[in-house]
Amino acid sequence: MTTTIDTLTARAAVHAGSGQEMTLHQVEVAVPGPGQVRVRLRASGVCGSDRHVLDGDWTLPSPTIMGHEGAGVVESVGPGVTELQAGDHVVLTWFYPCLSCSACREGRSWVCTGSRSEECLLPDGTTPLSMDGQAVYPYLAVGSMAEYAVVPVQAAVRIPADVPFDVAALIGCSVATGVGAVVNDAEVKPGRSAVVIGSGGVGLCIVMGLRLAGAEPIIAVDVNDASLELAQGFGATHAINSSGRTTEDVAREIKELTDGGADYAFEAIGRVETIQQMPPFLTRGGTAVVVGLPPQDRPVALDLLAFAENGQRLLGSNYGSTVPARDFPLLARLYRSGRLPIDQLITRRRPLDEVNEAFEDMRAGARGRTVVLHE
């Protein structure tokens, strides 16, 4: 890694826009402009959203530096930045708020209408990255599978320096999404019953959130016994392996465990087939929460007459209705107090050189979460 007066060159995992693999390249990282900070990244989570892009389920501008769960240290700040300074430890948010639209003014930054993060752009419509004179796009304006990122100051949230970077990276997406789906979106009350479909990274975070909220029972549903065992370690009171079983069969077991059906069902995979399973798992008046993100242009068939007659609700959970400036420090405090064992989510740590192998682990059904470490 070399330094010039205005830019840095740094290693990054770049996806060309086709095929499943990324290639490591040297990219130029611009000096932070007004209202921006440059962050030396130390860890990046390996998330299913990145896999959707790599597997062709979602389309993005390319070439793209992958990764959106990032944590690191502020290296420098642009003009006008007073909230952060060099040396601060930060978690990056993949959906930076514009701070000026009506949603942001109302404190609902998770539905901000002015953010350009989903375009992989800074607020001024530019990208801070380039390669051989060509623009390179940081995924969701983060691009955490690189040594450096330049983000708007509102996308970097300071956290205590004693929170490990791999833990901090997961706070930026999977933990905030999973816990937020429980406490912010569904507003689960103590003693309510819940089903969680999928025991991957986000599903485990939902289980942690349900335990934090005092839900009982907490039923994990998955096709992998090892993942279900992990879910029980995070607070699931029951585990159901649904491999080879019909929806009706699994629903009967859930109804036996919950005296007629669960109060809440959370889908954490993003598959049309499992999203459609939620209504039969619910009691009358129950709530289905879609947390996993399905591929583009894959509509879900639901029996809306039965849904209405049963008084059930369908919620779409976007980032767990997270307000990063408020919620990231709170989640860090809960980790430090031992109430959110985020470190136990991490089952593999890989260097940036092994980023493609990290996604192969995920495709092969690896349990828990993998984190890429930048040394």
Secondary structure, DSSP 8 states (H G I E B T S, - for coil): -EE-SS-EEEEEEEE-SSSS--EEEEEEE----TTEEEEEEEEEE--HHHHHHHTTSS---SSEE----EEEEEEEE-TT--S--TT-EEEE-SS---S-SHHHHTT-GGG-SS--GGGT--TTS--SEEETTEEEEEGGGT--SBSEEEEEGGGEEE--TTS-HHHHHHIIIIIHHHHHIIIIII---TT--EEEE--SHHHHHHHHHHHHHT-SSEEEEES-HHHHHHHHHTT-SEEEE-TT--HHHHHHHHHHHHTSSEEEEEE-S--HHHHTTHHHHEEEEEEEEE-S---TT------HHHHHHTT-EEEE-SGGG--HHHHHHHHHHHHHTTSS-GGGGEEEEEEGGGHHHHHHHHHTT--SEEEEE--
